[in-house]
Amino acid sequence: MTPAQRRLAWFIATGCAAAAVHFGVVVVLVGRFGVQPLLANVAGWLVAVGVSFVGHLRLSFADQQAPAARSARRFVLVSALGFAINESAYAVLLGSGAGYRIALAAVLVGVAAITYLLSRHWAFLGTPAP
């Protein structure tokens, strides 16, 4: 497996783990506590961003040897941008009558490509391993 393939595989695995955490938080908050889906989505993102950052720093982009503090700041910006797109698209889909689970799954997948590109080429930019 090439470094690029390994990076992408870890990105997908980390993204799936973070998305599962995000999705789980939303489902619990909506289903058990009656929290509105858009508000629950904020809580889901806040929990998942930590999972995502650690996984991407240690696994997905470890070969880039990016400084952790700088990467954390940049990744929070990338993640916040992704979340803004996520929340906007989620509101539109909910307004169209889509179920909250299907709508959430769709927007989580849709934002992943943007997040990968910005993370790879900016947030975790460092000195690649030889």
Buried (B, 14 or more C-beta within 10 A) or exposed (E): EEEEEBBBEBBEEBBEBBBEBBBEBBBBBBEEEEBEBEEBBBBBBEBBBEBBBBBBBEBBBBBBEBBBEEBBEBBBEBBEBBBEBBBEBBBEBBEEEBEBBEBBEBBBEEBBEEBBEBBBEBBBBBEEEE
